[in-house]
Amino acid sequence: MIEFALAAALMAQDYSEPDFSHEEGLPWCDQLEANDRHEDCALQPTDGRELMAVFTFTDGEWAQDGRLEVNSFEGRLLQAFDFETESFFYPSLEDINGDGREDILVPLITGNVNTEYAIFMGHDEGFLTDPFQTNGHTIEPAPHGMFVVHSRSSAAEYGADFYAFEDGTVNSVASVSISYVNAGDGEGPECSLVHGGEDLGEDFYCRAVMTE
């Protein structure tokens, strides 16, 4: 298992003369089946931004070395990032905070339940240069323009972390803990606020993750 810091070290680089020859004939990442060895693939936002995200993979000493290149339709390389991955999942495009701009989710390490992600938040011109790192099994929009990362710590205990993407920065807003340890006799799980959340309160954040 590669160290967390190594797996999450993604480096932004500046290139002026991109090579687009490898794009021809690439499959879409979201149409490939999960495997321990990735195929090169591409993703294209469907939100109107004229961008193409291209992923190439090579075998490293302990994991696969990956490269993400974000290109404009005019043939200009906007961003490039290098990463290492032990996850068998492919990168994906999802609008995780509901702002109308899809974000790039790059799985780095996959465990029994949770996956370590590097997330490049989308904005009008492209994607955030510095990736946001998180660990969980489900990432989805939450009320008030936030997004929530669901994670599991044991068979009976879960967590949910709320974040807001504002002014080019991802900020932690609140965290709740959900426990089924004492659930039974028709009673549901217990939910409690463990970090932040003073703005809207425990009831709000617990309802946001416990209501279908």
C-alpha positions as CSV (number, residue, x, y, z in Angstrom):
1,M,0.0,0.0,0.0
2,I,1.5,3.3,-1.0
3,E,1.6,6.0,1.7
4,F,-1.3,8.4,1.8
5,A,0.9,11.5,1.2
6,L,2.4,9.8,-1.8
7,A,-0.8,8.7,-3.3
8,A,-2.3,12.2,-2.9
9,A,0.6,14.1,-4.3
10,L,-0.7,15.6,-7.5
11,M,1.4,18.2,-9.3
12,A,0.2,20.9,-11.6
13,Q,2.4,21.6,-14.6
14,D,2.4,24.1,-17.4
15,Y,2.8,23.0,-21.0
16,S,2.6,25.2,-24.1
17,E,2.7,22.6,-26.9
18,P,0.3,19.6,-26.1
19,D,0.4,16.4,-28.0
20,F,-3.2,15.3,-28.8
21,S,-2.2,12.2,-30.9
22,H,-3.1,9.9,-28.0
23,E,-6.7,11.1,-27.8
24,E,-7.8,9.5,-31.1
25,G,-9.9,6.5,-30.4
26,L,-9.8,6.7,-26.6
27,P,-12.8,5.2,-24.9
28,W,-14.9,7.2,-22.4
29,C,-13.8,6.4,-18.8
30,D,-17.4,6.1,-17.6
31,Q,-18.1,3.3,-20.1
32,L,-15.2,1.1,-19.0
33,E,-15.5,-1.7,-16.3
34,A,-13.5,-1.4,-13.1
35,N,-10.3,-3.3,-13.2
36,D,-7.0,-3.5,-11.4
37,R,-5.2,-2.1,-14.5
38,H,-6.7,0.9,-16.2
39,E,-7.1,1.7,-19.9
40,D,-6.3,5.2,-21.2
41,C,-9.6,7.0,-21.4
42,A,-11.3,10.4,-21.7
43,L,-14.1,12.4,-20.1
44,Q,-16.0,15.4,-21.6
45,P,-18.1,17.7,-19.5
46,T,-21.8,17.9,-20.6
47,D,-22.3,21.3,-18.9
48,G,-21.4,23.4,-21.9
49,R,-17.7,23.9,-21.2
50,E,-15.6,23.0,-24.2
51,L,-13.1,20.9,-22.4
52,M,-11.7,17.3,-22.7
53,A,-10.1,15.5,-19.7
54,V,-7.7,12.8,-20.9
55,F,-6.3,10.1,-18.6
56,T,-3.2,7.9,-19.3
57,F,-1.9,5.1,-17.1
58,T,1.4,3.3,-16.8
59,D,2.5,0.6,-14.4
60,G,4.6,2.0,-11.5
61,E,6.7,0.2,-8.9
62,W,3.8,-0.2,-6.4
63,A,0.8,1.1,-8.2
64,Q,-0.3,2.7,-11.5
65,D,1.0,6.1,-12.4
66,G,-1.7,8.2,-13.8
67,R,-1.7,11.5,-15.8
68,L,-4.6,13.9,-16.2
69,E,-4.6,16.4,-19.0
70,V,-7.3,19.0,-19.4
71,N,-7.5,20.3,-23.0
72,S,-9.6,23.0,-24.6
73,F,-11.4,22.3,-27.8
74,E,-9.0,24.7,-29.5
75,G,-6.1,22.3,-28.9
76,R,-4.6,24.1,-25.9
77,L,-3.5,22.2,-22.8
78,L,-4.9,24.0,-19.8
79,Q,-3.8,21.8,-16.9
80,A,-1.8,18.6,-16.3
81,F,-1.6,16.6,-13.1
82,D,0.3,13.4,-12.2
83,F,-0.9,11.0,-9.6
84,E,-0.6,7.4,-8.3
85,T,-3.6,5.1,-7.9
86,E,-4.3,1.8,-6.3
87,S,-8.0,2.0,-6.9
88,F,-9.7,-0.2,-9.5
89,F,-12.3,2.5,-10.2
90,Y,-12.1,4.9,-13.1
91,P,-12.1,8.7,-12.9
92,S,-15.6,10.3,-13.3
93,L,-17.3,13.6,-13.9
94,E,-20.0,14.6,-11.4
95,D,-21.5,17.9,-10.3
96,I,-21.1,17.1,-6.6
97,N,-22.2,20.5,-5.3
98,G,-25.1,21.2,-7.7
99,D,-23.6,24.4,-9.1
100,G,-24.0,23.4,-12.7
101,R,-20.3,22.7,-13.3
102,E,-19.1,19.1,-13.3
103,D,-16.2,18.1,-11.1
104,I,-13.4,15.5,-11.8
105,L,-13.3,12.7,-9.2
106,V,-10.0,10.7,-9.3
107,P,-10.0,7.5,-7.1
108,L,-6.6,7.0,-5.5
109,I,-6.9,4.1,-3.1
110,T,-9.9,1.8,-2.6
111,G,-10.4,-0.1,0.7
112,N,-13.2,-2.5,1.7
113,V,-15.8,0.3,1.7
114,N,-14.3,3.8,1.4
115,T,-12.2,5.2,-1.4
116,E,-9.6,8.0,-1.2
117,Y,-10.4,10.6,-3.8
118,A,-8.7,13.6,-5.4
119,I,-11.4,16.0,-6.5
120,F,-10.9,18.8,-9.0
121,M,-13.8,21.2,-8.5
122,G,-15.2,22.7,-11.7
123,H,-15.5,26.4,-12.5
124,D,-16.3,28.4,-15.6
125,E,-12.7,28.2,-17.1
126,G,-11.9,24.6,-16.2
127,F,-11.1,22.9,-12.9
128,L,-9.5,23.9,-9.6
129,T,-5.7,23.5,-9.8
130,D,-5.3,22.1,-6.3
131,P,-7.3,19.0,-5.8
132,F,-9.5,18.5,-2.7
133,Q,-8.8,15.2,-1.0
134,T,-11.4,13.1,0.8
135,N,-12.3,9.6,1.8
136,G,-15.7,8.0,1.6
137,H,-18.1,5.7,-0.3
138,T,-20.6,8.3,-1.6
139,I,-20.2,11.9,-2.6
140,E,-23.3,13.9,-3.4
141,P,-24.9,17.4,-3.4
142,A,-26.4,18.7,-0.1
143,P,-28.7,21.6,0.7
144,H,-27.5,25.2,0.5
145,G,-25.0,24.5,-2.3
146,M,-22.9,22.2,-0.2
147,F,-21.8,18.6,-0.8
148,V,-21.5,15.8,1.6
149,V,-19.1,12.9,1.8
150,H,-20.5,9.7,3.4
151,S,-18.0,7.3,5.0
152,R,-18.2,4.2,7.1
153,S,-15.9,3.5,10.1
154,S,-17.5,0.2,11.1
155,A,-20.5,-2.0,10.4
156,A,-22.6,0.1,12.9
157,E,-21.1,3.5,12.6
158,Y,-21.1,6.0,9.8
159,G,-19.9,9.6,9.2
160,A,-21.0,12.4,6.9
161,D,-18.8,15.5,6.2
162,F,-20.3,18.6,4.7
163,Y,-18.2,21.0,2.5
164,A,-18.8,24.2,0.6
165,F,-16.9,25.3,-2.5
166,E,-16.7,29.1,-2.4
167,D,-14.3,31.6,-4.0
168,G,-12.1,28.9,-5.4
169,T,-11.7,27.1,-2.0
170,V,-13.3,24.0,-0.5
171,N,-14.1,24.6,3.2
172,S,-15.2,22.1,5.8
173,V,-18.7,23.1,7.2
174,A,-19.9,20.3,9.5
175,S,-19.5,16.7,10.3
176,V,-22.0,14.3,11.9
177,S,-21.8,10.8,13.3
178,I,-24.5,8.2,12.8
179,S,-24.5,5.1,15.1
180,Y,-26.7,2.0,14.9
181,V,-25.1,0.6,18.1
182,N,-28.2,1.2,20.2
183,A,-30.8,1.0,17.5
184,G,-33.5,-1.6,17.9
185,D,-37.1,-2.1,19.0
186,G,-38.2,0.1,16.2
187,E,-35.9,3.0,17.1
188,G,-33.7,4.5,14.4
189,P,-30.0,5.3,14.5
190,E,-28.5,8.1,16.6
191,C,-27.1,11.1,14.9
192,S,-25.0,13.8,16.5
193,L,-23.0,16.8,15.3
194,V,-19.2,16.3,16.0
195,H,-17.7,19.2,14.2
196,G,-18.9,22.7,13.0
197,G,-22.5,23.2,12.0
198,E,-23.1,26.1,14.3
199,D,-24.8,28.0,11.5
200,L,-27.7,25.6,10.9
201,G,-27.5,23.3,13.9
202,E,-27.5,19.5,14.5
203,D,-31.1,18.9,13.4
204,F,-30.5,20.3,10.0
205,Y,-27.4,18.4,9.2
206,C,-28.7,15.1,10.6
207,R,-31.9,15.4,8.6
208,A,-29.9,16.1,5.5
209,V,-28.1,12.7,5.6
210,M,-30.9,10.6,7.2
211,T,-33.8,11.6,5.0
212,E,-34.2,9.9,1.7
